[in-house]
Amino acid sequence: MDLIIVLALTLAAAPLPYFTSGPLRIALGLVFLLFLPGYALAAALFPRKLDLGGIERVGLSVGLSVAVVAVVGLALDYTPWGIQLSSIVVATAAFIVVTLMVAAYRRRRVLQDERFRLRLRLGLALPARWTGPSRVAAASLALSALLVVAALVYLVATPKAEEAFTEFYVLGPEGLAADYPVELTLGEQATVVLGIANHEQGDATYVVQVTIGGDEAMLTLDGEELDELGPVAIPNDAVWESELAFSPSEPGADQKVEFVLYRDGELCFENPPHLWIDVKGAE
């Protein structure tokens, strides 16, 4: 009977937040999130009536609900749906339904006399004296309720901060991460494709310098010779790509070519992308 009641409450309460607002929505949401997921999970974990007492089962249900809602919210935060009313309702309802199926299966594997059964009684009789375990269970119930409310308010009110970063890459002359120029003759130009993707949550201006062996190299962009590339203004979430040529000034083996990127006057990467080239003397 208890599993059927939880299932009915879940199916009835899930669509109600879409048609209610204000305090009524909060009350329905607390009932839906604060008790039902944990009760379903407790029923699956403890199918026998002697596993838990009544107040212990209620307290554990609230505590487990806190854990379930936290895990569901954390998982949704890293999905395309995010933490929204619809995603929370659907994910929590799906968890309850699946867990109730597991609980029903486990109870059927227990002897009928040992199964937990919900017994409804008219009236409410409070114990004349609260025992130690009862006080602990009641305190845990109240604390769990406060925690789940605080967690829900924080998750809904605090948006996930998006990471700000710049993507910078160097490709071969064909626009692939292959066929980089590694052997040159003095006076010969090497060609690469540079790409900058701005994900800084705002517009940014970039400058690129190319050094060979620590010395600045002469660059060629669209037939124009430059000491540095830029400044290049790139809007937020935009990608800039261009073909760039450079030429070494002296022969030598294992010369390190570094592509140094500056954003708004500040160095972007301590370890910039680089190539190793061998330069032969002119014949």
C-alpha positions in Angstrom: 0.0 0.0 0.0 2.8 2.5 0.9 4.5 2.0 -2.5 1.2 2.6 -4.3 0.6 5.8 -2.2 4.1 7.1 -3.0 3.6 6.4 -6.7 0.2 8.1 -6.7 1.6 11.1 -4.9 4.5 11.4 -7.3 2.3 11.2 -10.4 -0.1 13.7 -8.9 2.4 16.2 -7.5 4.8 16.2 -10.5 2.6 18.3 -12.8 1.2 20.6 -10.1 4.1 23.0 -9.9 3.4 24.0 -13.5 -0.1 25.2 -12.6 0.7 26.8 -9.2 2.9 29.6 -7.9 4.0 31.2 -4.7 3.7 29.4 -1.4 1.6 26.6 -2.8 4.3 25.7 -5.3 6.9 25.8 -2.5 4.8 23.5 -0.3 4.2 21.0 -3.1 7.9 21.1 -4.1 9.0 20.4 -0.5 6.7 17.5 -0.2 7.8 16.1 -3.6 11.5 16.6 -2.9 11.8 16.3 0.8 10.2 13.0 1.5 9.2 10.9 -1.6 12.6 10.2 -3.1 14.1 9.1 0.3 11.1 7.0 1.2 11.3 5.1 -2.1 15.0 4.6 -1.6 14.6 3.5 2.0 11.9 1.0 0.9 14.3 -0.5 -1.6 17.1 -0.7 0.9 15.0 -2.0 3.8 12.2 -4.3 2.6 11.6 -6.0 6.0 9.5 -4.5 8.7 12.1 -5.3 11.4 14.8 -3.4 9.5 13.6 0.0 10.7 11.0 1.4 13.1 8.4 3.9 12.0 10.0 7.1 13.1 13.4 5.9 12.0 12.1 5.2 8.5 10.6 8.7 8.3 13.8 10.3 9.5 15.9 8.3 7.1 13.5 9.1 4.3 14.1 12.8 4.7 17.8 12.4 5.1 18.1 10.2 2.0 15.9 12.7 0.1 18.5 15.4 0.8 21.2 13.2 -0.6 19.2 12.2 -3.7 18.2 15.8 -4.5 21.8 17.0 -4.1 23.1 14.3 -6.5 20.3 14.9 -9.0 20.9 18.7 -8.9 24.7 18.2 -9.3 24.2 15.8 -12.3 21.7 18.2 -14.0 24.1 21.1 -13.6 26.4 19.4 -16.0 23.8 18.5 -18.6 22.3 20.7 -21.4 19.1 20.9 -19.4 20.7 22.5 -16.3 18.9 23.1 -13.0 15.4 24.1 -14.0 11.9 23.3 -12.7 11.2 20.9 -15.6 14.5 19.0 -15.4 14.3 18.7 -11.6 10.7 17.4 -11.6 11.3 14.9 -14.4 14.6 13.6 -13.0 13.3 13.2 -9.5 10.0 11.6 -10.6 12.0 9.1 -12.8 14.2 8.3 -9.8 11.2 7.7 -7.6 9.4 5.4 -10.1 12.5 3.3 -10.8 13.3 3.0 -7.1 9.7 2.0 -6.3 10.0 -0.8 -8.9 13.2 -2.0 -7.1 11.5 -1.8 -3.7 8.5 -3.9 -5.0 10.8 -6.5 -6.4 12.8 -6.8 -3.2 9.7 -7.1 -1.0 8.3 -9.9 -3.1 11.5 -11.8 -2.4 10.8 -11.5 1.4 8.4 -13.8 3.3 5.0 -12.2 3.5 5.1 -12.1 7.4 8.4 -10.3 7.3 7.5 -7.6 4.7 7.1 -4.0 5.8 3.5 -3.0 5.7 1.9 0.4 6.2 -0.7 0.5 8.9 -3.0 3.5 9.0 -4.6 4.4 12.3 -7.2 7.0 13.0 -6.1 9.7 15.4 -2.6 10.7 16.4 -1.0 9.4 19.6 2.2 11.0 20.7 4.5 9.1 23.0 4.2 10.2 26.6 7.9 10.3 26.9 10.4 10.9 24.1 13.2 8.3 24.2 16.8 9.1 23.3 16.5 7.5 19.7 13.2 9.3 19.2 14.8 12.7 20.0 17.7 12.0 17.7 15.4 11.0 14.9 13.2 14.1 15.4 16.2 16.4 15.5 17.6 14.8 12.4 14.3 15.2 10.6 14.2 18.9 11.4 17.9 19.5 10.4 17.5 17.6 7.2 14.5 19.7 6.3 16.5 22.9 6.8 19.4 21.6 4.8 17.3 20.6 1.8 15.6 23.9 1.7 18.9 25.8 1.9 20.4 23.5 -0.8 17.5 24.1 -3.2 17.5 27.8 -2.7 21.3 27.9 -3.3 21.1 25.7 -6.4 18.3 27.7 -8.0 19.4 31.2 -7.0 23.1 30.8 -7.9 23.9 30.5 -11.6 26.8 28.4 -12.7 29.8 30.6 -13.5 31.0 30.1 -17.0 34.7 29.5 -17.5 36.6 32.3 -19.3 39.5 31.3 -21.5 41.2 31.9 -24.8 41.9 29.1 -27.3 45.0 29.5 -29.4 46.3 27.0 -32.0 48.9 26.7 -34.8 48.1 24.5 -37.8 50.1 23.5 -40.9 49.8 25.4 -44.2 46.8 23.2 -45.2 44.9 24.0 -42.0 45.6 20.7 -40.4 47.6 19.7 -37.4 50.2 18.1 -39.6 52.8 19.0 -42.3 54.4 21.7 -40.2 57.5 23.4 -41.7 60.5 21.8 -40.1 63.3 22.2 -42.7 64.0 25.6 -44.3 66.7 27.2 -46.3 67.9 30.7 -45.2 65.7 33.3 -46.9 62.8 30.8 -47.3 59.5 31.6 -45.7 57.5 29.1 -43.5 53.8 29.3 -43.6 51.4 28.3 -40.8 47.7 29.0 -39.9 47.0 30.7 -36.7 43.6 30.5 -34.9 42.3 32.4 -31.9 39.0 31.6 -30.2 37.7 34.2 -27.7 35.7 32.7 -24.8 36.6 35.4 -22.3 32.9 36.3 -21.7 33.6 39.7 -23.4 35.3 41.3 -26.4 39.1 41.1 -26.4 42.0 42.4 -28.4 44.9 40.1 -29.3 48.5 40.6 -30.5 50.7 37.7 -31.7 54.5 37.8 -31.8 56.8 35.1 -33.3 60.2 34.5 -31.9 63.0 32.3 -33.3 65.6 31.4 -30.7 64.3 34.2 -28.5 64.6 36.9 -31.1 61.5 38.5 -32.8 61.0 37.3 -36.4 59.8 39.3 -39.4 56.2 38.3 -40.3 54.3 38.5 -43.5 50.5 38.8 -43.6 48.7 39.3 -46.9 52.0 40.4 -48.5 52.7 43.0 -45.8 55.7 42.7 -43.6 55.1 43.2 -39.9 57.0 43.1 -36.6 53.9 41.6 -34.9 50.4 40.5 -35.8 47.7 42.8 -34.5 46.0 44.2 -32.7 43.1 41.9 -33.7 39.7 42.7 -32.0 37.7 39.5 -31.6 34.1 39.5 -30.2 33.1 37.1 -27.5 32.6 33.5 -28.7 34.1 34.4 -32.1 36.9 32.6 -33.9 39.6 34.3 -35.9 41.9 32.4 -38.3 44.6 33.6 -40.7 47.6 32.4 -42.7 50.9 33.8 -41.5 54.4 33.5 -42.9 57.7 34.0 -41.1 61.4 33.6 -42.1 64.5 32.8 -40.0 67.3 35.3 -40.0 70.2 32.9 -39.6 71.0 29.2 -40.2 71.1 26.6 -37.5 69.6 23.3 -36.3 66.9 22.9 -33.7 65.8 26.5 -33.7 62.7 27.0 -31.4 59.9 29.0 -33.0 57.4 30.3 -30.4 54.0 31.9 -31.1 53.5 34.3 -28.2 49.9 35.6 -27.7 48.9 38.7 -25.7 45.3 39.6 -24.7 44.6 43.2 -23.9 48.3 43.7 -23.3 48.8 40.8 -21.0 50.6 37.5 -21.8 48.1 34.7 -22.3 50.2 31.6 -21.9 53.4 31.0 -20.0 54.3 28.1 -22.4 53.2 29.3 -25.8 52.8 26.9 -28.8 56.1 26.3 -30.6 57.9 24.5 -33.4 61.4 23.2 -34.0 63.0 24.0 -37.3 66.3 23.3 -39.0 67.6 26.1 -41.2 70.3 25.4 -43.9 72.5 28.1 -45.2 71.8 29.6 -48.6 73.5 27.8 -51.5 
